[in-house]
Amino acid sequence: MNKDELDKIVQDAVEKKHSRYHRPDKHATVDRVRTILNVVFMIGAVVAIIAYFVLPDKTLFFYVGGIALCLKVIEFFIRFML
């Protein structure tokens, strides 16, 4: 084997390795939606916890916590169904 053949083998191996981690555009969009849903869920969870300890009426806690959990369930189904 000469140097050119070895360089070609190495180049092919590097391209295969990188192509394995590259996702098509559809998956990039799904990942972006999942990230947004996760961020909104975390903000909602923090607001719900603060509302639980600060407010005497727990109604806001239940509403915000319920909405946050619904968003997490939606993200869960997107992760495993798409």
N, C-alpha and C positions, 0 to 999 in steps of 0.2 A: 504494500500500500504506500502510496506517495502522500505528500502533504496535502494536496488538493482533495483527495478522497477523504482523508481524515477530517479536514475542515468542513466538508459537506456533511459528513455523518454527525459531527458536533452541532452544526447549524440546524440540521433536521431535528435532532434531539431537543435543542433549546426551543425551537418553534413548537414542537409537540407539547412540551411542558407548559409553555405559556398559553397555548390554545386550550388546554384543559381547564384553565381557570377563567378564561374569557367567556362571558355570558352574552347571549344575544340581547338586542335592544328590549325585547319584551320582558325579559327577566330583570333588566335594569330598571324598567318602569315599575314593575311589581315590587322590587326591593325598595324603591323610593317611596311608594305608597305605604309599604310596611313600616318603614322608618318614621314616616310622618304619623302614622297611627300609634306607633310605640311612644313617640314623644308626647303626643296629645294624651295618651293613657297615663304616662308618668306625671304630667302636669295635673291631670284630673285626680290622680291618686294622692298627690301631695296636698292639693286643695281640699280633698275630702278628709284627709287626716287632720289638717288644720281646722276645718270646720267642726270636726268631731270634738276636738279638745277646747275650742274657743267659744263656740256658740252653745247656748243652753238648749235650743231646739235642734233636734237631730235630723230634721226634714231635709235641709240642704245637704247634709252628709250622705243621706240615702240617695238623693237625686244625682249628685255629682259622682258618688261612688258607683251607682248603677250604670250611669252613662259611660264611665271609665271602663267598667267591666265589659260592657257591650262592645266598646271599641277594641278591647283586648281579644274578645272572642272572634270578632271580625278579622283581626290580624292573624289569629291562630288559623282560621279556615283558609285565609289567603295563603299562608305559609305552606300548609299541607295539601291544599287542593290545586294550586297553580304551579 
